[in-house]
Amino acid sequence: GGGGAGEGEEETEGGEEKSPAAASKEAEKGLESSAPLVTKESLTQSLKSEVEQFFNLNDPKEVAESLTELGASSQPVATHLGPALSSTVDLVFTKYKEAEAQKLTGLLVYLVENKALPLAAIDAGLALFIENLEDYSMDVPKAEAWLVVVVTALAKAPSLGFTLGFLGQAQGAFKEGWKVDDFFGHSTKFTLKLLGALQAAGAGEAKALCAKAGGLDVRALADCDEALLKPLIDEQKIDL
């Protein structure tokens, strides 16, 4: 029973044996490296395909399973979700009808509720989508109206806790002396149309929704540039 190498220990050069734990760790590493890399392009294509399939089969569970397999709630995959979602909204708005836009909203609610899609991804996707809303609406005239439908439905889903944070992401915090268009850019009219629709749909007072949006204060903007905003606020019947 002398001083030989004990069972399970590593041997010297030439006949080296790895411990079971080390071998297991290396096997896991090999599996990770062999997994397909999820890029922004591949995730966008996958999400578009899943949504189109959903329109045909009406099976949200299948979309959820697919996103979970892709690791949509993990980094770095989650960083690609905003662009992927923005491209998917574009696909629906250019290829389908309002009924599909409404179905897309129901799908998004389902995915968030079932933890297959982070709520932050919807904010990121919508923020990207509205960056070029004015130009986009010239090519797709129904875009603003459909976007109002989508966002109103998201805001009304009680389990989501959805805010209007996406409206402020691209522009940042309002600065003293700025004009309204410096803050909202081309989306000023869309923003007020959306607030009016939310209020009419009973999704909460515009004031409360603005507070939840984090820094989006339409009241302050109205005070700053009342000549521009007052008629728009009146037209949308927004209670500020």
C-alpha positions as CSV (number, residue, x, y, z in Angstrom):
1,G,0.0,0.0,0.0
2,G,3.0,2.4,-0.7
3,G,3.2,5.8,-2.4
4,G,1.7,5.2,-5.9
5,A,-0.7,7.6,-7.5
6,G,-4.1,7.4,-5.9
7,E,-7.2,6.5,-7.9
8,G,-8.7,9.4,-9.9
9,E,-5.6,11.5,-9.6
10,E,-3.8,12.9,-12.6
11,E,-0.9,10.9,-13.9
12,T,2.4,12.3,-15.1
13,E,3.3,13.5,-18.6
14,G,2.5,11.0,-21.3
15,G,-0.4,9.2,-19.6
16,E,-2.2,12.1,-18.1
17,E,-5.7,11.4,-16.8
18,K,-8.3,14.1,-16.1
19,S,-10.5,14.0,-13.0
20,P,-14.2,13.4,-13.8
21,A,-15.1,17.0,-12.9
22,A,-12.5,18.4,-15.3
23,A,-13.6,16.1,-18.1
24,S,-17.2,17.1,-17.5
25,K,-16.3,20.8,-17.6
26,E,-14.3,20.3,-20.9
27,A,-17.3,18.5,-22.5
28,E,-19.6,21.4,-21.6
29,K,-17.1,23.8,-23.1
30,G,-17.1,21.8,-26.3
31,L,-20.9,21.8,-26.5
32,E,-20.9,25.6,-26.0
33,S,-18.4,26.2,-28.7
34,S,-20.3,23.9,-31.1
35,A,-23.6,25.7,-30.5
36,P,-24.6,27.9,-33.5
37,L,-23.8,31.6,-33.0
38,V,-27.0,33.8,-32.8
39,T,-26.4,37.0,-34.8
40,K,-28.6,40.0,-35.2
41,E,-29.4,38.8,-38.8
42,S,-30.1,35.2,-37.8
43,L,-32.3,36.2,-34.9
44,T,-34.2,38.7,-37.0
45,Q,-34.8,36.1,-39.7
46,S,-35.9,33.5,-37.1
47,L,-38.4,35.9,-35.4
48,K,-39.9,37.0,-38.7
49,S,-40.4,33.3,-39.7
50,E,-41.9,32.4,-36.4
51,V,-44.3,35.3,-36.5
52,E,-45.4,34.4,-40.1
53,Q,-45.9,30.8,-39.0
54,F,-47.9,32.1,-36.0
55,F,-50.3,33.9,-38.3
56,N,-50.9,30.6,-40.1
57,L,-51.1,28.2,-37.1
58,N,-52.0,30.6,-34.3
59,D,-49.8,28.7,-31.9
60,P,-48.0,31.2,-29.6
61,K,-46.4,28.4,-27.6
62,E,-44.3,27.3,-30.5
63,V,-42.9,30.9,-30.9
64,A,-42.1,31.0,-27.2
65,E,-40.3,27.6,-27.4
66,S,-38.3,28.8,-30.4
67,L,-37.2,32.0,-28.7
68,T,-36.3,30.1,-25.5
69,E,-34.2,27.7,-27.5
70,L,-32.4,30.6,-29.1
71,G,-31.7,32.0,-25.6
72,A,-33.6,35.2,-26.2
73,S,-33.6,36.2,-22.6
74,S,-29.8,35.8,-22.2
75,Q,-26.9,38.0,-23.2
76,P,-25.7,38.6,-25.8
77,V,-28.8,37.4,-27.7
78,A,-31.0,39.9,-25.9
79,T,-29.1,42.8,-27.4
80,H,-30.3,41.7,-30.9
81,L,-33.9,41.6,-29.9
82,G,-34.7,45.3,-30.4
83,P,-33.5,45.4,-34.1
84,A,-35.2,42.0,-34.7
85,L,-38.5,43.2,-33.3
86,S,-38.4,46.5,-35.2
87,S,-37.8,44.5,-38.4
88,T,-40.7,42.2,-37.6
89,V,-43.1,45.1,-37.0
90,D,-42.0,46.5,-40.4
91,L,-42.7,43.1,-42.0
92,V,-46.2,43.0,-40.5
93,F,-47.0,46.6,-41.5
94,T,-45.9,46.2,-45.1
95,K,-47.1,42.6,-45.8
96,Y,-50.2,42.1,-43.7
97,K,-53.4,43.8,-42.6
98,E,-54.5,45.4,-39.3
99,A,-55.9,42.0,-38.1
100,E,-52.3,40.6,-38.1
101,A,-51.0,43.8,-36.4
102,Q,-53.5,43.0,-33.6
103,K,-52.4,39.4,-33.5
104,L,-48.8,40.4,-33.2
105,T,-49.7,42.4,-30.1
106,G,-51.4,39.4,-28.5
107,L,-48.3,37.3,-29.3
108,L,-46.0,39.8,-27.7
109,V,-48.1,39.9,-24.5
110,Y,-48.0,36.1,-24.4
111,L,-44.2,35.9,-24.9
112,V,-43.5,38.4,-22.1
113,E,-45.9,36.7,-19.8
114,N,-44.2,33.4,-20.4
115,K,-40.8,34.8,-20.0
116,A,-39.8,34.0,-23.6
117,L,-39.2,37.7,-24.4
118,P,-38.0,40.5,-22.1
119,L,-40.3,43.5,-21.9
120,A,-37.3,45.7,-22.5
121,A,-37.0,44.2,-26.0
122,I,-40.4,45.7,-26.9
123,D,-39.3,49.1,-25.7
124,A,-36.0,48.8,-27.7
125,G,-37.8,47.6,-30.8
126,L,-40.5,50.3,-30.8
127,A,-37.9,53.0,-30.0
128,L,-35.9,51.9,-33.2
129,F,-39.1,51.7,-35.2
130,I,-40.3,55.3,-34.5
131,E,-36.9,56.8,-35.3
132,N,-37.8,57.1,-39.0
133,L,-41.6,57.2,-38.5
134,E,-42.2,60.2,-40.6
135,D,-40.4,58.9,-43.7
136,Y,-41.8,55.4,-43.1
137,S,-45.4,56.7,-43.0
138,M,-45.0,58.3,-46.4
139,D,-44.4,54.8,-47.8
140,V,-46.8,53.0,-45.4
141,P,-49.6,55.5,-44.7
142,K,-51.3,53.1,-42.3
143,A,-48.2,52.8,-40.0
144,E,-49.1,55.4,-37.4
145,A,-52.7,54.2,-37.0
146,W,-51.6,50.6,-36.7
147,L,-48.8,51.5,-34.2
148,V,-51.4,53.3,-32.1
149,V,-53.4,50.1,-32.1
150,V,-50.4,48.0,-31.1
151,V,-49.2,50.3,-28.3
152,T,-52.7,50.8,-26.9
153,A,-53.2,47.1,-26.6
154,L,-49.8,46.6,-24.9
155,A,-50.6,49.4,-22.5
156,K,-54.0,47.9,-21.6
157,A,-52.5,44.4,-20.8
158,P,-52.6,44.4,-17.0
159,S,-49.8,41.8,-16.5
160,L,-47.3,43.6,-18.7
161,G,-46.6,46.9,-16.8
162,F,-45.8,48.5,-20.2
163,T,-45.0,52.2,-20.2
164,L,-44.3,54.7,-22.9
165,G,-40.6,54.6,-22.2
166,F,-39.8,53.9,-25.8
167,L,-41.0,57.4,-26.8
168,G,-38.2,59.0,-24.8
169,Q,-35.4,56.7,-25.6
170,A,-34.2,58.2,-28.8
171,Q,-34.4,61.8,-27.7
172,G,-33.3,61.7,-24.1
173,A,-34.3,64.1,-21.3
174,F,-36.0,67.4,-22.2
175,K,-33.6,70.3,-21.9
176,E,-34.5,73.8,-21.0
177,G,-34.9,76.1,-24.0
178,W,-35.6,73.3,-26.4
179,K,-38.6,73.5,-28.8
180,V,-41.0,70.7,-29.0
181,D,-39.6,69.3,-32.2
182,D,-36.1,69.2,-30.7
183,F,-37.4,66.7,-28.2
184,F,-40.0,64.6,-30.1
185,G,-38.7,65.4,-33.6
186,H,-41.1,64.2,-36.3
187,S,-43.0,62.1,-33.7
188,T,-44.7,64.9,-31.9
189,K,-48.1,64.5,-33.6
190,F,-47.8,60.7,-33.3
191,T,-47.1,60.9,-29.6
192,L,-50.1,63.1,-28.9
193,K,-52.3,60.9,-31.1
194,L,-51.1,57.9,-29.1
195,L,-51.8,59.6,-25.8
196,G,-55.3,60.6,-26.9
197,A,-56.0,57.0,-28.0
198,L,-54.7,55.5,-24.8
199,Q,-56.9,57.9,-22.7
200,A,-59.9,57.1,-24.9
201,A,-59.3,53.4,-24.5
202,G,-59.2,53.7,-20.7
203,A,-55.5,52.7,-20.6
204,G,-55.0,55.4,-17.9
205,E,-54.8,59.2,-17.9
206,A,-52.2,60.7,-20.2
207,K,-50.7,62.4,-17.2
208,A,-50.2,59.1,-15.4
209,L,-48.8,57.4,-18.5
210,C,-46.3,60.3,-19.0
211,A,-45.1,59.9,-15.4
212,K,-44.6,56.1,-15.9
213,A,-42.7,56.8,-19.1
214,G,-39.8,58.3,-17.1
215,G,-39.0,61.8,-18.1
216,L,-41.6,62.1,-20.8
217,D,-43.5,65.2,-19.6
218,V,-46.0,66.5,-22.1
219,R,-47.3,69.1,-19.6
220,A,-43.9,70.7,-19.5
221,L,-43.7,70.6,-23.3
222,A,-47.2,72.2,-23.5
223,D,-46.0,75.0,-21.2
224,C,-42.8,75.4,-23.3
225,D,-44.3,75.7,-26.7
226,E,-48.0,76.1,-26.2
227,A,-48.7,77.6,-29.6
228,L,-47.7,74.4,-31.3
229,L,-49.0,71.9,-28.8
230,K,-52.3,73.4,-27.6
231,P,-54.2,72.7,-30.8
232,L,-52.9,69.2,-31.0
233,I,-53.7,68.4,-27.4
234,D,-57.2,69.8,-27.9
235,E,-57.7,67.8,-31.1
236,Q,-56.8,64.6,-29.3
237,K,-58.9,65.5,-26.3
238,I,-56.0,64.8,-23.9
239,D,-56.6,65.7,-20.3
240,L,-53.3,67.1,-18.9
